[in-house]
Amino acid sequence: MTMTAETATATAVAAFDQVTKSYGNVRAVDGLTLALHPGETVALLGPNGAGKSTTLDLLLGLKHADSGSVAVFGTSPREAIVAGRVGAMLQSGGLMEEVTVAELVRLACDLHPKRFKVDDVLARAGISQIADRKVNKLSGGQAQRVRFALATAGDSDLIVLDEPTTGMDVSARQAFWATMREQADQGRTVLFATHYLEEADAIADRVLVLHRGRLLADGTAAEIKAKAGARSVRFDLEGPIEESALRGLPFLTAIDVSGQTVRIQSSDADATVHALYGLGVYPRNLEVAGLGLEQAFVAITEAEEAKQS
Ligand SMILES: Nc1ncnc2c1ncn2[C@@H]1O[C@H](COP(=O)(O)OP(=O)(O)OP(=O)(O)O)[C@@H](O)[C@H]1O
């Protein structure tokens, strides 16, 4: 059967269709069209103020679109949440203070239509040891783990996480992502907003880049890197050369000269290296490599800024 746009939307975990949301004259989400599919782990990236939290809030029915529509499992976000199909961990989510960790997690389990056992939820979030501690006595990273426990208190099909690992130490972060991978392997869809691009690169099947409320890129991390089109070039100089001559190389987007070692980024590495020879520079130990996701992200968002200014 060929899948039409309509059936694709009906079977989507979540579908945004031409969604716009403004706060006063700030357009936080601007004509966003997007579908999430079952079993995907999707990273939502974007500079500060790009509209990531607003997008997640719209998905969770915490904010309403000015125009366009948001559907979750073919229904309204609210209906999907009431049915227990969505678990969420929000950036700003305050935690009830005068209760213990176990009491709070029990409450979340009790409220979930497809609840898991409290002990299992505590163990999965790595907080069994602090189950009896008062919530207002937790460190930032521990509070994040508790938020994660609340998001996974029941058997939800979609897990939404807004900057989930902020404040977590390295081992907490690794444990967190190992758990998220298990959740995805069990067929759940995971959508997370993050500023840690290495996490997006390592974890996500799909990366969305938002900028001023619009979707600039949508693909695998490899596709996003290829879209940036740029390469990094590193070489050692044989002899002295004026840095200003290097700065004049064609297609150069960044340069760093440290002693004899030159690192550049170029939107056409072949042409840049060719021009080097033209300057009489014979690069030693020449290495040309694709950009990392972080560099690609900066290249894509800066190119968009330049277009708009
Ligand atoms: N309640 C609000 N009232 C007014 N403006 C808002 C409100 N919430 C967000 N904004 C503005 O909307 C835009 C998008 O904000 P949003 O929080 O969605 O971005 P973000 O990508 O999550 O940012 P960050 O990475 O900094 O968390 C920003 O310009 C922000 O200042």
The ligand as a MOL file (V3000), in Angstrom:
LIG
                    3D

  0  0  0     0  0            999 V3000
M  V30 BEGIN CTAB
M  V30 COUNTS 31 33 0 0 0
M  V30 BEGIN ATOM
M  V30 1 N 6.3040 32.6100 28.2580 0
M  V30 2 C 6.9640 33.3290 27.3490 0
M  V30 3 N 6.7010 34.6500 27.1690 0
M  V30 4 C 7.3490 35.3710 26.2410 0
M  V30 5 N 8.3000 34.8820 25.4100 0
M  V30 6 C 8.6190 33.5910 25.5480 0
M  V30 7 C 7.9800 32.7470 26.5280 0
M  V30 8 N 8.5000 31.5120 26.4310 0
M  V30 9 C 9.4330 31.5690 25.4460 0
M  V30 10 N 9.5050 32.8100 24.9130 0
M  V30 11 C 10.3700 33.2440 23.7900 0
M  V30 12 O 10.1080 32.3580 22.6950 0
M  V30 13 C 11.3080 32.0110 22.0370 0
M  V30 14 C 11.4920 30.5000 22.0610 0
M  V30 15 O 11.7140 30.1000 23.4040 0
M  V30 16 P 11.9400 28.5780 23.8190 0
M  V30 17 O 12.0280 28.5400 25.3020 0
M  V30 18 O 10.9070 27.7320 23.1720 0
M  V30 19 O 13.3600 28.2820 23.1420 0
M  V30 20 P 14.4070 27.0990 23.4380 0
M  V30 21 O 14.8990 26.6720 22.0970 0
M  V30 22 O 13.7940 26.0630 24.2980 0
M  V30 23 O 15.5420 27.8790 24.2100 0
M  V30 24 P 16.6700 27.3610 25.2850 0
M  V30 25 O 17.6320 26.5300 24.5160 0
M  V30 26 O 17.2730 28.6480 25.7290 0
M  V30 27 O 15.9510 26.6150 26.3680 0
M  V30 28 C 12.4210 32.7840 22.7370 0
M  V30 29 O 12.6440 33.9660 22.0030 0
M  V30 30 C 11.8350 33.0860 24.1010 0
M  V30 31 O 12.3680 34.2790 24.6300 0
M  V30 END ATOM
M  V30 BEGIN BOND
M  V30 1 1 1 2
M  V30 2 1 2 3
M  V30 3 2 2 7
M  V30 4 2 3 4
M  V30 5 1 4 5
M  V30 6 2 5 6
M  V30 7 1 6 7
M  V30 8 1 6 10
M  V30 9 1 7 8
M  V30 10 2 8 9
M  V30 11 1 9 10
M  V30 12 1 10 11
M  V30 13 1 11 12
M  V30 14 1 11 30
M  V30 15 1 12 13
M  V30 16 1 13 14
M  V30 17 1 13 28
M  V30 18 1 14 15
M  V30 19 1 15 16
M  V30 20 2 16 17
M  V30 21 1 16 18
M  V30 22 1 16 19
M  V30 23 1 19 20
M  V30 24 2 20 21
M  V30 25 1 20 22
M  V30 26 1 20 23
M  V30 27 1 23 24
M  V30 28 2 24 25
M  V30 29 1 24 26
M  V30 30 1 24 27
M  V30 31 1 28 29
M  V30 32 1 28 30
M  V30 33 1 30 31
M  V30 END BOND
M  V30 END CTAB
M  END
